[in-house]
Amino acid sequence: MMQTKRCYYEVLQVSRTASVAEITASYRKLAIKYHPDKNPGNEEAVLRFKEAAEAFEILSDEQKRARYDRHGHAGVEGQSHQFHDINEIFSAFGELFGGGGFGDLFGGRGGRRVRKGGDIGTEVTIDLLEAAKGCKKTLRFERHQKCETCAGSGAKDASKKQQCQYCGGRGQVVQATGIFRVQTTCPVCTGSGSVIKDPCNKCRGNGYVPRTVELDLDIPPGIDDGMRMRLSGEGEPSPEGGPPGDCYCLVHVTEHPLFQRDGQTLICQVPITYSQAALGSTIQVPTLDGPHELEIPAGTQPGDVFKLRGKGLRDPRGRGAGDQLVQVILEVPKKLNAKTRQLLEQLAAEDHVNVSPKRKTFFQQLTEFFVPIENPPAGE
């Protein structure tokens, strides 16, 4: 009896409106879940693995997906690759996993599979000036290193390691399911080819113990809060002699009392007096490089914004620098001395006599608004 194909969206557990990124993320998750290395001897897992690969090939291609949405499986019949071997899936979709195929996750194809060491994470906090100029920070984090007692063998006596009987010392076993012939890591010795009968007391047979390490991190100018930096090869070692993982450092940038940040743009507010706004002035404004003279033209209004080109933060990828925006705000004194009060009263009186046309129009409209209607229409 022929088995009916499931809906590709159902296979990948996504909606019909899912983006390519969502489809890719779901496929990665399913590929890991049903990978034969994790499911030795499980025929159903192998079929699910192949099914997910076929669904992804169609739904990740814009044209194939459009035909599938219109006509279903009939619309893409012959369009999907017919996978006759599990390694073909590794080859076809390896780029999803960083260019190294599933080998980066499960240890490569062909021969003995060697897994990459795990990634680790750490954090560092810097201030805005350090982020602007770039700086060097010393990171302290924990990772595993070879046990000195057993030299990484995991055994009290390395010579007492015994060959794994399950895989015959090869570290790999072959799972045959129908037309599939899949080589997977031995579940007993986890790929080492040997088993430990008398484990090391210090590392308890793991071969590795935790150690605190210190590393210098060069933080580039312009880095933003929440960015991650990768220290290649500074992660966990591979238990099978493969390449080590990476260390990812999350950068936190604290807020500054004078500046606000929007990407590579800096924003600051600078108070000015009424006389400076009305008559114009040269004021000093703060920048990351120190004080900067800014010309304020006569008639400047509260809230006006002036741009200082190139005074923002540099792009950490080397794409130039942002600008600094200076917003002027009117500073009103809370206390006045006698002379200042007298001058302001004279100014107020002068403003009252010499009313500008715009202001006069406003007062005329205000007067007309409050004039009562002497003869209202009948019935009101």
N, C-alpha and C positions, 0 to 999 in steps of 0.2 A: 504493500500500500504506500503510495507516494505521500510524503509529508508536506503539508501546506506551509509555505513560507510565512513567517511572522512579519508584521509591519515593521519596517526599518526604524521608525520612530519609537515603537514599542521596544524593539531590541535594544536601542541605545538609551531608553528611558528618558526621552526628552519630548517636549511638545513640538507640534508642527511649525510653530513660530520661533523655534530655538535658533540662536545665532550659531555661526560656525565655531566660535570660541566655546559656546556651551556644548556643542556636539563633540568637539575635540576633547574637552575636559571629561565628558561622560565616557567617551570611548577609552581614554587613558585609564580611567577608574575600572572599567569592565575588563580591559586587557590585563591589568594587574590581578584582578580578582580571579579570572579564569585561566591565567597562565598555567601551562602544564607543570612548570617547576613547583607551583604551589598546590597542584592537584595531581600528584602522581597516581597513575592508574585510573583516573576518573574520566571515562569516555564522555560523559555529559559536559564536563568542563571544556574539553577539547572542542566539542561541537559548538558550545557557546562562544568560545574564543574565535572560531572561524566565522560564526554568524555575525559577531560584533564587527569583525574586520570587513566583511562584505557590506554591512550596513553603513559603516563609516566611509568606505570608498565611494558610495553613491551620494550620501547626504553631505559630504564635504566638498563635492564638486557642484558648482552652481547650475550648470546645464543639466547634468544627470539628475540632480535633485528636482529641477523644474519638471522634467519628463516624468519622474516618479510621482510627483504631486498631482500631475494631470491624469496619468494612466496607470498608476500603481506599478506592480512588478512587471506587468506586460510592457510598460513603457521603457524599461531599462534592461529587458531581457537581452543577454549577450553583452551588456555594457560593463558588468562587474567582472573582475578577474576571478577565474576559477582556481582556487587554491588547492593544489594537490599535495602540498607538503607544508608543514608548519613553519619551516624556515623561509618559505616564500612570503609569509605574512611578516616575519621579522624584517626581510629585505624591503618589502613594499612600504611599510609604515615606520621604519626605524627612525626617520627624521623627527617624528613626534617626540622622541625621547632624547632630544639634544644632539642628534646627528650620529650617535653611537649605537642606534637601534636599541632593542631590548637588552643588549649586552650591558649597558650602563646600569640596568636595574636587576638583571638576572644572570649576567655573566657571559654574554657573547654567544656566538654560534660556531659549532664545530669544535671538536676536541674538548678538553676540560674547560668548564666554564668558571671564570674567576669574577667574583663580584667586586664592584667598587665599594670603598668604604663609605660610611654614612656621613651626611652633612650635619654640621652643628651650627648653632646660632649664638650670638652674643650681642651686646648693646654698648653704645657709648653716647655720652651727652656733652655737647659743646655749646658755646654761646654764639650770638650772631656775628660778632667780630671774627671769631675763629672760623666760622662758616664762610665769611666773606674773603678772608685772606688765605684760608687753607691752614692746616696745622698737622702736627704729628701727635698721636695719642698711643699710649701703651695699653693694650688690651690684656685682660686676665680672664681666662676661661679654662674649663676642664675638658680634657679629652683623654682617650685611652692610649697607652703606650705599652710596648712589649714588657712583659714581666721579667725583671732581672733575675729572679730566682730560677725560673725554668727556661730562660732565654726565648720565651714565646711559644714553647712547645706545649705547654699546658699540663705536662706530666712531671712527676717527681724525678723520674729518670727517663730521658728522651728515648733511650734504647728500649724501653719497655712498651712503647707504642706498638699496637698490634694492627695488622692489616684488617680492614673492614671486610667482613665475610659477605655482606649484602651486595656490595658492588665489586668485590674482588680486588679492592685497592685502586680502582680506576677513578673513584669519586663521582662517577656518572652511571646512571642506569637508563636503559632503553624501554620506553613505553610504546607498545604496539597496539593501535586501536584502528581496526579496519584498514583503510588505505594510509593511515597516518603512522609514521614511525618517528617518535619524538624522544630525543635524548635530554634527560633532566638530571639535576643535582641529586645525588644520593641522599635520601631522607635520614639515614642512620649516621653517616659521618659528615654530613653537610658539605660534601665535596672534597674533604681532606684526604680521603682514601685510607685513613687509619682511625682507630678508636683508642681512647685512653682508659685503661683499667685502674690506674693509680694516679689520680689527679694531683697537681701541685697545690700545696696548702695555701699559698699566698693568693693565687689567682683563681683557685678552685676549678682548674681545668680550662679556663678561658684563654689563657696565654697572654692576656692583656689586663692591666690595672689602670685605674683613673689617676691622672696627673694634672696638676695645675700648670698651665704654660703662660708665658708672657710673649706677646708679639707687638711690634711697632706697626701702626697703621698710618699711612700718609693719606690725609683727607684732602681732596682737591678743593680749590676755591670755588665758592658758589653752591656747595652742596645744600640741599633743602631738607627740612624736617621730614622724617619718614623714609628717606632713601636708604637703600641697602648696598653695602659694598661686599664684594666677594674676595676672599683670600684663598686663591686656588691652591688645592693640595694641603690645606691646613685643617682639614676635618679629621674624622675618625679613620684609623688605618683599616685596610681590608683584611679580614681574617683569613683570606685565601691567597694573600700575596699580590693582590691586584692594586690598582692605584688608590691612594687615599681620597677621602671625600673633601669637600670644601667647607670653609667657615664663612658664614654670612653675618655681617655686622650691621645692625639696625642703628641708624644715626638719628639722635634726637637733638633739635636745635631749640634752645630756650628763647623765650620772648625777650625783647629789648624794651627798655622804658621810653625810648625816644622814637624808635622806628617800628613801623608795621611792614610786613613783607607780603608781596603778592607775586610768587614766582621769582623772577630776577629783578622785579621792580620794588624799590623802597619808597615808603610813604611816611612823611612826618608833618606835624602841625607846628607852626611857628606863630606866636602871638605878636601883634603889632598894635600901636596906639592909634587913636583917631587922627591925630595930627600926621603921623607917618602915612596912614592910608589916604588922607585927603591931599597932602602936599607932596607925597612921594618921598622915598628915602632909600638909603643903602643899608641893608641889615646883614648880619652874619647868621648863617644857618648851619646846623651840624650836618656833616657828611661822614662816610666811613673813612675818608682820608683826612678829616679835620675840618675846621671852620671854613666856610665858603661865602664870599660876598655876593649878595643877590640884590639887584636893582628893583625896587618897588616903585612903579610909576604912580604919578598923582591920580587920584580918583579910584584907587584900588578898592574893591568891595570885599567885605568879609566872605570867606569861603573860596576866593579866587585861588587857582592852582597854577604854580609855575613849575616848569620842567627843567631839570638839570640833566642833560644828556650824558650817558655813560657813567653816571655816578651811582648806579645801582649795583647789583651783584653780578659777578661773572657767571657765565654758563659753565657748569662743571665739565661739559663735553667740548669746551673750547669754541663756542659759537658766539663770542662777543660778550658784551656786558649790557645789563638793563639800565634803566633811567631811575632817577630819584624825583619824586613828586613832592613839592612843598606847598602845603595849603596854609594860607594865612587866616588867622582868626583874630577878631577884634577883642582887645583886652580892655575891659572897663574897670577902672580903679574903684575899690570899695570905700576907700577913705580919701578925702580931699582936704588939702590945706586951704587957708583963707584966700590966698592969691589965685590958686587954681579954680576955686569955686567962683570967684569974682569974674575971672576970664570966661568961664563956661556960661555964667549967667548973661554976660554981655553977648556971647556968641548966640545963646538961645534967643535973646531979644532981637538980635540982628536977623536971625533966621525967621523970626516971627514977622518982621517988617518986610523984609525982602523975600517974599514967597515966590518960589519958582513956578513957571506956568503949569508944570505937571502937578505940583502940590496944590496950586490954586484950583485947578480943575477938580482935584479930589475933594477939597473942602466945599466947592460949589455943589458937587454931587451929593455930598453928605448932608448939606443944608436942605437941598431939594427932597431928599429921601425922608427927612423928618418933618417937612411942611405938611400940616393936616389938610385934608380935603374939605373945603368949606361947604360945598353943595353936593353931597353924595347923591347918586341916582335914586329915583323913587323905588321903594320896596326894599332898600337896604337899611 
